[in-house]
Amino acid sequence: MFKRLLIANRGEIARRIIRTARALGLETVAVFSEPDAQALHVREADQAFALGGERSADSYLRVERLLEAARATGADALHPGYGFLSENADFAQAVLDAGLHWIGPPPEAIRALGSKAGAKALALAHGVPCLPGYAGEEQSPERFAAEAERIGYPVMVKAVAGGGGRGMRLVQAPAPLAAALDSAHSEALAGFGDGRLLIERALLRPRHVELQVFADRHGHVVHLGERDCSVQRRHQKIIEEAPSPAVGPGLRQRMGECAVALARAAGYVGAGTVEFLLDGDDFYLMEMNTRLQVEHPVTEALTGLDLVEWQLRVARGEPLPLSQEQIRFEGHAIEVRLCAEDEHFRPHTGRVLGFAQPPGVVHFENPDAQSGLRFDHALEIGTEVSPHYDAMLGKLIAYAPTRDQAIARLRQGLAATVLLGLPSNRAFLSACLDHPVFRAGQALIPFLAEHGDALRTQLSAHEAEHLGGAWPVLLWGRQGLATALGCPLERPLRLRHRERVHDWLVRETGAGRALARQGEAAAQSIELQAQPGGGWLLNLDGRRLGVQALAVGPWRWHVQLAGVDLWLDDASFEPAGRGPADAQALELRAPFNGRVIRIAAEVGQVLAAGDALVVIESMKLEHNLAAAGPARVAELLVSPGQQVSPGQCLLRLAPLNDPVLEAQP
């Protein structure tokens, strides 16, 4: 029995664990890095301990510091959450050696299953189907090339340790294999401290379907159904649902039996997830995650169970609360991961300036709400999104009797979520949910690769459609609504949206009212009313719209309305005709915060479109910045290891016929 639980994690998962631990009568201890000193999970726990440092390596990954936190606070149990050290067998052993209860599987099971190579070997020995591949100790490029020829292209390069899409590369021909191995090794070493790789035959159009398993110390093992996680970017899930549209009772039983067999063979205890690639009715083991999953709320919604409670009870030595026959699945649940990234999946950092969750949503503060929406997050106004951690801001989950109802409920929840101050994938997620391929239950792993550009075009068109309802905020948003009579003369208002400048002529009529027109078109009547809870109510020629907006710079605004995000610049005081300068086109600038990992170009090098220039690591992922067109490298302005910020110039280019460069030896 244990009484005080240290949570070796941060953010929404720490808050999630605190909620269940408190319901079971346990005291809780939070730990925090320097950027997280004022975070919600720190304030909500009974005690908190400062780990120091900014980066994960200096805080949440420091084993001795975490054990010191347990000793200093009197904690007698430790829950690792997910990510960080949750699948580190040495950490689990260190926790046990310190006399603490470990809320997770035994270290031996983590070692057996935490390695993709080890898991595949164990699976094959117990009849679990696996794709052909190579996971040997020899890690030379020559050996991988020979094995890839034996397996047959396309192949997938994977990190032996870890997960989350890091260290994964699809290789469809021999030529790019060496570069893929080098990049995957670097990313795996940085993310997991283990650069070993494996390769296996790649399926180009499968589904990603995973089974939640649970085991106790008394020999009982069950599965809690499947989750379909096929909608991914950069091999990372952004939409998960249960049940899978492609899995019927027979297939579920076969996959469940394999998942249970693998867990039983490893001597597993606690929560785990067995991940498969599903190709028609055939399935193949990908890996087993020896921890609680990010997407566990989907299973909780479908089964009515609290998986963290099960973890804690199993760690106390209790048997599983239910047998396989007693577990019931009802309705449909879908989760989306709300991330600080733009529609091109580039991560962004910054401060949350405005935030509100959908009305009636189930959350840590009101677990009994009945809206059918759940929102797990650690957000509030003022939250700093750091480059040192994952880009995920929270998870919005919808539950309903049918899949169509769950989709509708989730899209309504996304539209009602206010998140101002930095880019997010809020609108992109809603567009994915509404895509006919997803609605038909036909989304496979290549879904975003095949439909991403069309979704981005659709988002841009939606923004243009709602521009007329967004720009009036710029009239009065900063200084408040005018109460006196307005000026009878028209004044120009110019704003930039996605690098295109739009012009209006505006005549204010007082008290938040105006007439506005573009060119020779008829004038529109505008009325803007401030709302008590924040935001505005816009009356545009009789059409009423709720608008949320905040200034994020001297002339820049972030506006949300009708589920759309718009970033607008007030260009009224800029010279007419301003556009991207030629000099800007010949500069490579950082699109986000990050650390320079590699410089792939040299001064004087002749470039073609697509040639690699700089590799930046941000939020635990590597991002390759490439040349947009033919040019020559004129000047390098950064070096490996340097931290860079958005908009910082990384290198300068010159046209191929530049006379200065031509004259250089």
Summary of the structure (lengths in Angstrom):
residues: 665
radius of gyration: 26.6
end to end distance: 75.1
largest distance: 83.9
contacts: 2234
relative contact order: 0.08
helix: 28%
strand: 32%
